[in-house]
Amino acid sequence: MDTPHTAQFSHTDSVDLVLHRAREQFLVSPQEETRLWVKNAEGSFERLCNTHITVLEAALKTGQVVVMETRNKDGTWPSAQPHASNRALEEEEDFQGQPGICGLTNLGNTCFMNSALQCLSNVPQLTEYFLKNRYLDELNFCNPLGMKGEIAEAYADLVKQAWSGHHRSIVPHVFKTKVGHFASQFLGYQQHDSQELLSFLLDGLHEDLNRVKKKEYVELCDAAGRPDQEVAQEAWQNHKRRNDSVIVDTFHGLFKSTLVCPNCGNVSVTFDPFCYLSVPLPVSHKRVMEVFFVSMDPRRKPEQHRLVVPKKGKISDLCLALAKHTNVSPERMMVADVFSHRFYKIYQLEESLSSILDRDDIFIYEVSGRASIGENSREDVVLPIYLRERTPARDYNNSYYGLMLFGHPLLVSVPRDRLSWDGLYHILLYRLSRYVTKPSSDDEDDGDDKDVEDKGNIPKPAHAAGGSSQDPGLEQAGPSSGAAGGSRAPVDNSPGPSHWPRRSRRKHLFTLQTVNSNGTSDRSTYNEDTHAQLYIAIDWEPEMKKLYYDEVEAEGYVKHDCVSYVLKKAPVRLQECIELFTTVETLEKENPWYCPTCKQHQLATKKLDLWMLPETLIIHLKRFSYTKFSREKLDTLVEFPIRDLDFSEFVIKPQNEAAPELYKYDLIAVSNHYGGLRDGHYTTFACNKDSGQWHYFDDNSVSPVTENKIESKAAYVLFYQRQDVARRLQGQPDTSHPPPSSACGPPPSSEFMDVN
């Protein structure tokens, strides 16, 4: 900035000539990378990105100050570090490590982005393309589908820094900002999917580096009975007429898509380009569910069971599976979802198991075979019972008590001839006998006869326990699992209204109240004609609960032997996933195909086949399964080879015997996902192109790793490089013929062969 030079240019000269003249004046070596800035009248600077335009088009005037910036040897630009001290910059540049062995700072839930970037950074031919500045001549600033070259430049800056060898870790803040600017779904710092980011980045880099400056209209043609090789060659040529970039050279292949109308038999064949394969995992038709079984015997603790049930089964299937472990008839079981000390739902036998999520706390109660809900023909009625404790409630005067739910709710079968408050009290005292101490005879003497004010019947509900039509159950829930146990939940801070039913308090260990399904008492007087569901609350005074209620025992449970069984999912081979990808399937109702013969939409059969494979093949394992009724992550172990993945059996294009390596691939990177649907963490395994050593990238941290650690249930996106490409990059002779891009059938034209 202190040694300006003055130079003269014509309005028709290119900005590239200005840059060339500046490099000459300042004696910049050919190996150094430079860029230009224009100083505006107000003193700010603006990048001159497109050097292919003229001085006139760039609006450069006489007296204009143009600044040339030279990239630091650590890959950064001086203008990108305005606040960094010279000492810090010198220390960073003095550090010398292995190029490419560089971490990425997690900016806040950006591990998905870091994982995708590390995978892409370890694709040798793409990284060499940026390191050798071949991208500079191919930046497309005028592509309406692109991002004005900004994504390509931001990615180039990352690659140059990561492969300079001068950084242990870099902060991808500028790149993150650019991504959020052009793709609003990645704004902010929410967790996203590494494959989605990868898809966006590949598309963005392609359009920013597209050598086609003006895309012509291309009409897509059906095969119409023509030979596959002819149609494939035409499709690839049409694709290249609009899309020609390093991304196409490296990652694009060709599908054959076959649609068959089920009505008229019309066959439609098209060839379509692809950038990656999203392959399905074999989905098991079984599901593992954990439940707690509560026996009618109050002496037995609840048992935890691990059951294997049909994934598309019903609640009755869950009872059948449990019956095999307990020898209790399924007809004597009731299934309930317990949440926050309440019954969230009591299921009917015909309901689908898909309505139960893996995180739900499911309790299955043994019930009396005579019990039923809302059927007068049966002798027993099921009542849902909540546990509450009186506790000081905060109000302006602190003058009354509130009520807090605690522990697990109960389902109790009550004979109809004992539907009185006094009868229910003694039934509950028996059901709680494992963890509630019965008062001694001395304690009984303390009872006051006036406590037994009303031995009348409990109001008879039309639906006593959630409206289920199946046989209900009885007994307390034991284990403290998930949201069902543990801390108390406030439910009722109101004093008992005078219209509550009278209580039986022969010895007032606890009192009984009618409540609603939430466990609160804000309800009108209950009468026999109402169709509301009847719930009963056991209310404890704190002193009585402390004396007679054993919380540790109440929360106790045992594990059935089945819980200790390790239900291992059988691993699948990657080749099986690819076979599934190429299997015939019927289109879904939401995505029908318009048959040109029938003149209407049809649920046609569809088959995808691989015709031409790219230099670098990205395989996305579809671990996340979404349906109308469920969402899950498949943690199946997929066995994938590190070397010699052979695609010859999957590519349907007639093979050339002289070029077998066109179908053999070696692994170069893996994006991993650990965790479930709502949370998780992304990391990367990658093979360094220079050393051949595998490393594990976990945000800032980078460490060497052996090959036997790479295969795991976390593998999510696989990057494979074709073997002939690896030899070419290493300077070894290429013995494969014809070149890969001519794979769409003989005799290929020279234009069709020129993919690279």
N, C-alpha and C positions, 0 to 999 in steps of 0.2 A: 504494500500500500504506500510505502515511502518512496518508491522508485517508479513513477509513472512513465509510460512511453506513449508517444503520439503517433497515430497511423492514419492513413487516408484510405477510404474505400468507396467504391461505386454503390449506388442504390441497388444495383442488380447483383452485387456480390453476395455470396451466401454467408450466413453467420458462422458456418464451419470454417470459412476462410479467415474470419476474424479470430477464431480460436487458434487456427494453425499459425497465424502471424504472431499471436501472443505467446504461443509456446516457443517460437523461434526467438522472440525478443528476450524472454526470460530464461532461455537455455534449459527448457524442461526436457528431460530424457524421454525417449519413446515409451519406456516402461511405466512412466508415471501417468496417472489418470487425472484429468482436469475437467472443470466445468466453468461456465460463465454466469456472472450476475450483472444486472444493470442497476446503477445507483440512480434513484429517482430524485426529483427536485426537493422533496421533503426529507431526504437523507436515508430513506428506507431502501432495501435491496429486493430485487425480483429476479427469480431464476430465468435464464434463457435456455429453456429445456430443448426446444426443437432447433437444432443447428442446421437443418436442411432448408429452412426458409431464407428469404433474402433480407438484406439490411433494411430495405424499405418495409417489408412485411413485418419485421420485428420492431418497427417504429423507432429505429436508432437515428438520432439527429446529430448534427455537428456540435461538438463540445460534450457529447455524451460520455460519461465515465462508465467504463466496462471493467469489471473486476474478474480476474481469473483465479480460481481456487484449485489447489492441488490436494489430492487425497493423502491423508496420513498413511504411514506404512502399516498401521494397525487396522486399516480398512475404514476408519472414521473420516469424516470431513471436519475441518477446523470450525466451520460455521455451525455444526451440530453440537458443539461442546463449548458454548460461549461462557459458561460459568465454571468450567473445570480449570484448575490451576495448571500452570506449566509443569510444575513438579509432578503432579498426578499424571499428566499426560506422558511425561518422560518415563515415569515408573511403569506405566502400562506398556509403552512401546519397548521398554527394555526387557520386559518379560518375554521369554521365548519358550513356547510349548509346542505340542504336536498340532499342526493345522487340522481343523475340524473337531478337535477335542475341546469343545467350548460349551458351557452351559448357557441356559436362558433363564433370566429372572422371571419368577411368577409374579405378575402384576396384580394378582387377585383373581383366583379361579381361571387363570389363563393357561393351565397345564395342558388343556386340549389343543391350544394353539402351539405351544412349545413342542408337543409331541409330533404334530403334523409337520412343523418346520424342520425338526431334526431328521425326520424320515426323508423329506424332500431334499434337504441339504446333503444327504448321503447317497443321492442318485448321481453317480460319477459324471455322466455325460452332460447333465443339466448344470452341475456345479462348475465343470470346466468351461461351459458356455459363458457363464457369468464371470468367472475368474479371468478368462482371456479376453473379456470385453467385447465378445462378439455380439452381445445384446445391444450395444450402443448404436450400431448401424441399423438395427431392426426395430427400435422403439417406434411404436405407432401412436402418434399424438392426436390423430384426427379420427380414429375409429369410434363411431358413436356407441358401439357395444363395449368399448374398452374403458379404461380409467385414466386416460390421458398420459399413460406411461408411468403413473405415480406408483401403482402397485409393483410393477416390474422394477422400478428404481429402488423402492423401499426394500424389496426382497434382495436385490443385488447388493445393497448396503449391508444387509444382515450376513449374506454369504461371504462377502469380502472380509467382514470383521471376524466371523467364525473361523475362516480359513487363513487368517493372517498369522496365526500362532502367537499373537500378542495379547490374547484375552483368556482368562480363566472362565469368565462368564460375561455375557452382554445383556443389556436391558432393551427388550424389543418394543419400547414405548412408541416410537415413531411408526413402526409397522402396525402396531395395534390400532393407533389412531387412524391410519390410512384405511385399514380394513373396516373399522366402524363407520368411517365417512362414506364408503362406497357400498357397504352392506349393513343396513341398520339393525339386522338381527344380531349382529355381533357387537353392538354398542353396549357400553356398560361392562360390568364384571360378573355376569352370570355364567354358570357352567354351561358349556355347549359340547357338541360332538366333534371329535377330531376329524372324522370322515367328512362331515359337513363343511368344516373349515377347509379341508384339503380339496374338496370339490370346488368350492368357491375360488380358492387360490389358483388351482390349475386352469380354471376357466378365465380368471382375471389375467393371469400371466399370458395365456394364449392370445387373448384379444389385444393386450398391450404390446405383444410382440408379433402380431399377425403381419406377415409379409404382403398379404393382399390388402392394398390400400382402398380399393373400391370393390365391394362384393357385388357380383353379378347375380341376376336371378337364375336359379336352377330349378327346373321342374323335376320332381321326384317321380320316377317311373316304376311301375310294377314289372315283375319278370315277364308276365304274359306268355309263359311257356318257353322263353328263351333259355339257353344253357346258363347254369349258375356262374360259370367263369366269366361269361360276357356281362352278365348283370352286375357281378361283383366289381369287375374292372370299371364299369360305367359309374357305379355308386362311389367308388373311391376317387375317381377323377373328378366327379362333381363335388365331392367333399373338399378336395384339394383346391378347387377353383375358388372356394370361399374361405378356406381355412388352411393356412400354411404357416407353421411356426415351429419353434423348437419343441413345444409341447406336443404338437401333432407328431413330429418326428420321433419323439421319445415314448409317448404314452398311448397313442391312438391305435386301435385295432378295428376289426370289422366283424359284426354279427351277421348271421343269416336268420331272418325271422319268417316263420311259416305260420299262417293263419288258415284254418279250415272251417268253413261255415257248416254248422250241424244240420242246417235245413236243406241246403241245395248242394253241399259238397264242394262249393267254390273254394279254390286254393289261391291264396295270395302270398307271394314270396317277395320280400324286400331285403336289402342289405343296408345296415345302419352302422355308423361309426360308434365306438365306445371309448371311454377314457379309463374306466376301471370296471372290474367285475364285482357285483354285489351278489354273493352266493349264499343261499340259505343253509342253515344247519338242520340236520335231521331232528325233528321235534318228537319228543316222547309223548305217547298218549296217556302216560301215567303222571300222577302228581303226588308229591310227598307233603303230608299235612301233619302238624303237631297239634294235639288236643289234650285236654285234661278230663279224665273220667272220674265222676263223683258217684261212689257207691251209695246204695240205700243204707248200708250198715254204717252208723255214725262212728264206729270205732276205727274204721279204715280211713287212712289218709287218701286224698285225691291222688290219682296216678297220671303221670305224663306218658303219652303214647305217641309214637311216630307211625303214621298209617300211609299206605300206598293205595291211592284211589284213582278211578278214571278221571282224566282231566276234564272231560265233558259230562261227568256224572252228576248225580243228584245227592241231596242230603241223606237220603236212604242208603246210598252206597257208603257214605262215611260211617253210618251205624253198622252196616254189614261188616265192614273192615274191622271195626272195634270189637264186634261180637266174637270174632275169631281169637282175639287176645283175652277176652274177659269171660267168655262162655255165658254172657248175658244176652238174652234175646233182643234183636233190634227193635221189636215192638215195645220194649221196656226202656227206651232211650228217648231223651229230648236234647236237642242241640241248640245252644244259645251262644251269642256273641256278647261278651262282658266287656264293658268299657267304662272307666272312671267310676267304679263301684256300682254301676247300674247294668240292667239288661238293655244293651243297645238294640238287640233283635233276638227273637225266638223264632227259629226256622221251622217251616213245614217240610215234611218228608219229600215232597215233589219239587222243591225249589232247587235251582241249579247250584252246583258247588262253585261256579265261577263268581257268584256273589260274595264269596268269602275270600278276602285278601290274605296274603301270607303273613301280614303283620297283625292280623286280628287275633284276639284272645278267645279261643273257642273252647267251651266247656260242654261236655256231654254227660247228662244226668241219668242215672238209673231211676226209673219210676215204677210205681205200682202198676201191675197189669190191668188193674181195675180203674186206673185213673184216666181222666179225660178232661178236656177243656170245653166247657160250654155244652156238654151233652148230659141231659138229665137221666139218660138210661144207665150211665155208669155210677158206681158207688162212691168214687173218690173225685175230688176237685183239686187242681193244682193252683197254688198261690205263690206268686213271686214275692220274696221277702228281702227287704233292704235293712242294712245295719246303720244306725245313726247314733251319734254321741252329742249330748248337750254340751255346749261350750259358750263362754262369754262372747257376746256379739258386740261389735263396736256401734254404738249409736250415741246420740247426744247425752243421754243420761246414764248409759251403761246399766239400765235397770232391768233388762231381761236377757234371756239366753237364746242363742241360735242353735241350729242343728247342723252337724257335719256328717256326711256319708263317710263310711270307712269300710275296709275289708272287702269281701266278696259277697255279692247277693246270693240268696238261696232260692231254690225251687222246692216247695214242700207239698207232698200229696196229703190231703186231709179228707178223711171219710166224711160223707155228707152228714152223718148223724152226730159228728163232733164239730160242726161248724158254729162254734160259739167262741167268745173271747177266752173263756176259761179253758175250754178244750184245746184251742190253738196254742195257748200259752204252754201247756204241758207237752204238747207235741213238739213245739220248738225247743223246749228245755231238753227233751230227749235227743232231738237232732243235733243240738249244740253240745251234747254231753262230752265229746272228746276234748273240747277246749273251754267249756264253761263248767265251773265247779258248782255242784248242787248245794244249796244251803243246808247247814246242819240242823238238827232238831232244835238246838238252842236258838238258832237264827229264826226258825219257824215261829217260835214263841213270841218273837219280836213283832210278828205280823199283826196287824190290826184288822179285826173282822170287818170294819167299815171299808177296808180296801177292796173287798169283794162286793162292789156295788151292783154289778150287772153281769149276770151269766147268760144274757140273751144271745141270740144267734147273730153271726156276722152277716151283713147284707150280702145277698147272693148275686154275684155278677153274671152277666150273660157271657162275657169273655174274660176269663180270669187271668190269663197269662199271655198276652200279646196276640190273641186272635188265632193261635195255631189250632189246627184240627187234629193234630197227632196226640198220642198219649203223652201227657206231661210228666214232669219228674219232681224229685225232691232232693234235698240235701244241700249243704253249703259248698261253695267253691273254695278250694284250699290255697293253691300256690299264688305267690305274688308275682305274676307275670305281666310285663308290659304296663299299659295304662290302667289295667283293671285293679291292680293292687297298689301298695305303697302309700303315697301321700293322700290325705283326705281331700274331699271336694266339698265346698260350701254349697248347701242346697236350700236352707230354710232359716231365716232369721226372724220369723214371726212368732209371737206367743200363740199357744194352742187356743184356737177359737172354741167358743162354748158349744158349737154344734158338732164337734168331733164325737164319734161314738164313744161310749163309756169303755173303760179299760178294766181288764181283770188283773188285779195286783195282789194276789194271795200272799206272795212274798215278792216285793217289788225289786227283783233283780233287774228287770226291764219292764217297760210298758209297750203297748201295741197301739198303733195308729193306722188308719187308712190314709194312703197317699196316692199321688199320681205316678205315672211311669218315670218321671224325673226324680222321684223321691221327695217331693215337696208337698206341703199340706194345704196349698191354696186351692181348695176344691169345695164345692157346695155339699150340702148334706147328701150322703149316699142313700139311695133307696133301692128297693128291689126291682123297680121298673127300669132303671137306667141301664144303658148298654155300654157304659164306660168300663174300662178294664180296672179291676180291683188289685191294688198293690198294698202290701202291709209293711210297715216300718217297725223294726225293733229299736226302741229308743233307750239308750243307756245313760244313767247319771255317771259323771266321771268317777266318783268314788266307788260306785258299785262295779263299774267296768274294771277298775284297777284291782278290786278285791277278787272278783270271780271270773274275769275273762282273760285267758292266756293268749296273748297276741302272737307269741312265737309259735305255739302249737297250732293256732288257727291258720297261720300262713304256711304251715308245713305241708309237704307233699313228697311222694316217692316217684322214682323213675322206673317205668316198666323196662324189662330186658330189651324190648325192641328199640328203645331210645339209644342204646349203646351200639346198635348195629350201624355200621358205616355203609350207607346206601350209595355206593359208587355208581356214577353214570359211566357207561361204557364209552371209551374214547372213540372218535370217528376220524377217518382219514380225510385229508383235504380233498383227495380225489372223489370221495363220496359226495362232498358238498358241490363239487363241479358237476358231477353226474346229476344231482338234483336240479342244478341250474339249467341243464339241458333237457330236463324231463318235460314231456307234454303236460300242459295244464289248461284248465278251462277258465276263461275270463270271468271275473266277478260281475255281479249284477250292476255294481256302480261304475263299471268300466267296460261296457259292451263294445263290439266292433260293428261298424256299418258295412254290411255286405252289399257291394255294388250290383250284385245279381238279384238278390232278394229285395233290394231297395229298402232295407230296414235294419235296425240294430240287432245283433245276434250275440249270444254267449258262445263265441267261437273257441276252438281249441288253439292254443299257441305253443310253439316250440322255438326255442332259441338255440342256435348252433354257433360254434366258433369257426370263423373262416380265416381271419388273419390276426396274428398276435403281434403286439408292439415290442419294442426293444426292452422297455421296462413295464412289467405287468403288475398292476395294483389289484390286490384281491381283498375285498371288504367282506368280512365275516358278519352276517346279519344276526348279531347276538341279541338285538333288542326286538322283541316280538310284541306287536300291537294288534289287538282285535277289538271288536265292539265291547267285549265283556272283560277283558283282562289285558294287563301289561306285565311283561316279565323280561328279565335278562337271562339268556341261556348261558350257563357257565360250563357247558360241555367242553371237554378237552379235545381240541382239534390237532391231530398229529400232522405236522407239515415238515417236509424235508428241507434241510439246509442246502443241500446240493442235489443236482440232477432231477429236478421236478420235470417230468416228461409229459408234454401235452400232445404228443403225436396221436394218442387214442381219442382225443377230444376235437381236434381240428379236422373238419370234414373236407377242406380243400384238398384236391389231389396232391399228394406229397411228392417231392423231388427226392429221390433216393440219395442224391449227391449232397444233400444239405440236411442231415438229421439234427444238427445242432440248432436249427431254426425253431425247434420245439423243446429244447432243454434249457432250464432256468436254474439260477442259483439265488438264494435268499440274500438280500442286502440290508433290509430294515424291517422292523415290526413296531407298530403302534399298539401299546397295551392299555387296557382299561380295567382298573380294579374297583370293586364296589358294585352298587346296585343301580336301580333306575334313577333314584332321586339324588344320589350323591356318588362320588367316585373320584378317581385320580388317574391321570394319563401319564405314561412314561414311554420311553423308546429304547429298543435295542437297535444298534446300527453298526455296520461294518465299515471301518475307515478305508477309503479308496486307496490311500497311499501305503498304509501299513498292513492292511488285511486283518487287523485286530478288531474284535467286537468290543463295543462299549455299551454301558447302560446309562442313559440320559434321564435324570429325574430332576427337572427344572435346573437349578444352579449346579447340582451335583452331577459329576461324570466319573465313572469308574470302569476299569476293564472288566470283562466278563467272559467266561468260557462258553463255548457253543452249547454245552449240555444244559445251560440255564435258560436258553432262549425260548424253548417250547413250554407253554404254560396255558392255563385256562383263561388268562388275561389277554391273550393274543387277539387283536381286533382288526387291524389292517396290515396286510403283508405286502412287502415290496420285493419283487423278483426281477433279476436282470438276466437277459438271454446270454448264453455262454459265448456266442460268437462276438457279441458287443464287448464283453469283458476282455476277450483276447485282442480285439481291435484297439481298445483304449490302452492296453498294456504294450502295444506296438508289435504284437505277434501277428504272423501271417494269417489271413482269414481264408480258411479252406472251404467255407460254405458257399454254395452257389445254387440259385441266384441270390442276389441281395434280398434282405427281408421284406423290403417295401414292394417287391415285385410279386408278392405271394398271391396276388389275385388272379393268377391264371395266365397261361401263354396264349398268344405272344404279347407280352406287355409292351406298351409304348415307352419311349424314353421318359416322357413326362410322368407316366404312372410309376416308373421305377424310382424317380427322383423324390424320395420322401425326406431324405436327410438334408 
